[in-house]
Amino acid sequence: MVNDGLAPLADDYANGIYKMNPTEVREKLRLFITQELVRDNDYVLRDDEGIITDGLMDSFALAEFAVYVESEFGVYIPDAELTVANMDSLDQMVARVLKDSIKD
């Protein structure tokens, strides 16, 4: 599935707004979630899929995700932001990582 929201992110990266490539962030997160958290290399994770609400991740996996994001991208996500409302889809997760990668 093509994410309609990806083009603006890619444009912002091309224009020097983000320090990280949104496409690369998205694919690294997708790979981590499917391989390490869902543990199904063949699972096709949609960008807008309810990862938590559909039961693919629980609160423990969300904490593991936060540790991965900090180690891989240098982005700390406070515990208060690790909620279903903020982190239920890959789109939301990518947006949160990129939020801390806006150039000054």
Secondary structure, 3 states (H helix, E strand, C coil): CCCCCHHHHHHHHHCCCECCCHHHHHHHHHHHHHHHHCCCCCCCCCCCCCCCCCCCCCHHHHHHHHHHHHHHHCCCCCHHHCCHHHHCCHHHHHHHHHHCCECC
